[in-house]
Amino acid sequence: HGSDALGLLRVGVGIHVLNVGQIDMKAGTFYIDFQVFLHVETDESGADRKYPRAAAVSPHLSTCNSMDLYRPYAPSDVDLARPDKGLLLVNVDRRRTVELVRRKDGSVDHYRVQSLFYFRSNFSEWPINTEQLEIILELQKEHLSRADEGAAGSDEMFMCHMPEFTGLAHSIRFPGAIDNSRLSTAFKVTQTCGPPFLRSAVRCIGPGGTLLQSEGAFDELCDCEVVADYLEGYDKETCGCQGGRSAAPRLTFTVQYRTPEGGAFVSAFLAPIFITSANLATYIIPPSYIQNRFQLINSALVSLVLYHVGLKNRTPVSSVLTTADDVMFGCYAVIGVSLLLTSLILTLMVEGDSEDAWLVFRVLRFWGPLLSLWFFGGLFLPPMPPWERAALAAGPIAAALLVHWLAVRYHWSLRRRRETRRRTRASAHSGFNSGASRGHSKSAPVLAALRRARRPNFVGFKDEAEAAGASEGAEEPQAARRTERATAEAHTPASATEDGDSPSPRKSEPSGLDSTPKPNVIQTPND
């Protein structure tokens, strides 16, 4: 890259932003209106101060530190006839306006630039990201034309940052922000290399120095293989990876915009997370209503797909997965698993395996929502070793097992209590019916009257008591009925007869006569 002879001019650069906006992520452009201040450092005698080439990559000289002695940047008339008026704006749009503002003595005070600039959006963290709105400025010589190479100020130069001339104006009205608190600036000064190149393209290397071919579905950042004579401090991609032979100073001024986290979450994530959370409620729908559950899951899936399509229309087709894609993939996974399990239960019900269907339902009623939330939350964990991720996951799983064990114990204890109460009522009811059968002679009418009088208190046994009373008379033995009549006749006095219903007492027969019934003898008149 040359010798260490003195020959570099030090040019201070300051950029004051007047307005910024119109960020178009699909086109990768933004509008900015800014002022550029250029000062060439001089010594006490007024001559340009020269630096060796090693100063171009020195980190201590990248900031001007209130340059007291300087002269205005003086482009030639030929350079002023160019579109950029002596500047070299790398990422500017072709429809630009560059105005040169002069002082009273005719020297250049500053440039005013208004145009669209191209930028590379941070898609990997979209929509909760920090956008880097860059302005790339390069300078090679103060006089770029060949006719002015022998003139004063034609030496090569490097740039430094002037903080006192850099900042954001209060006139900025950034869309979606109530003030400029989310806007900040950054400055970077490097030495970039141009053609001729030793390599036409950047070659990526993997572990062990093996070359990697970009054939995957998504792009990834890679380390490149640098050339042998690469020096630290120069741009690694153009000077180290491609091996450019000519160096030029490059200044990158960045307006950083930090997206509001709350607003981005509400606008991009609230709807899919709510749809997915509402879908978890379908795990408590029993198999008897499995068709309704199936319809709810299908509706949630269709809504999620339509929302994702509208979300992707806000960004261009990118070669990386965004944070929004990760959230949507998690929602798809949760709803997809719920759809598969619901299809399984529906298949079991159709095939007549209702017991297996209810078993799957009881297991998934608790584990389905819990494991879905655990899986969905695990997508946003920061990168960590596998053993740390396993240890982090063991806690919720152990807690879930404990809660599930307590729930099962409570469920079975409740079932045992209900079964005990049912058996107690059944035994009491059977004893009541057996007592009523034994006391049929005198207690049956009393018990029947008692049932009629206390009917509201026998709400739980209404049907069973009436059925037992109805079957009592039908199943009573005939011998018991005859005994009841005989007992009633034995306690009735001989003189007490009512309307001839009571039979008259039988006459006593002589004790010596045979009381064995004799067969009837039919006597004729001749006897």
Buried (B, 14 or more C-beta within 10 A) or exposed (E): BEEEEEBBBBBBBBBBBBBBBEBEBEEBBBBBBBBBBBBBBBEEEEEBBBBBBBBBBEEEBBBBEEBEEBBBBBBBEBBEEBEBBBBBBBBBEEEBEBEBEEEEEEEBBBBBBBBBBBBEBBBBBBBBBEBBBBBBBBBBBBBBBEEBEEEEBBBBBBBBBBBEBBEBBEEBEBEEBEEBEBBEBEBEBBBBBBEEBEBEEBBBBEEEEEEBEEEEEEEEEBBBBBBEEBEEBBBBBBBBBBBBBEBBBBBBBBBBBBBBEEEBBEEBBEBBBEBBBEBBEBBEBEBEEBEEBBEBBEEBBEBBEEBBEEBBEEBEEBEBBBBBBEBBEBBBBBBEBBBEBBEBBBEBBEEEBEEBBBBBBBEBBBBBBBBBBEBBEEEEEEEEEEEEBEEEBEEBEEEBEEEBEEEEEEEEEEEEEEEEEEEEEEEEBEEBBEEBBEEBEEBBEEBEEEBEEEEEEBEEBEEBBEEBBEEBEEEBEEEEEEEBEEEEEEEEEEEEEEEEEBEEEEEEEEEEEEEEEEEEEEEEEEE
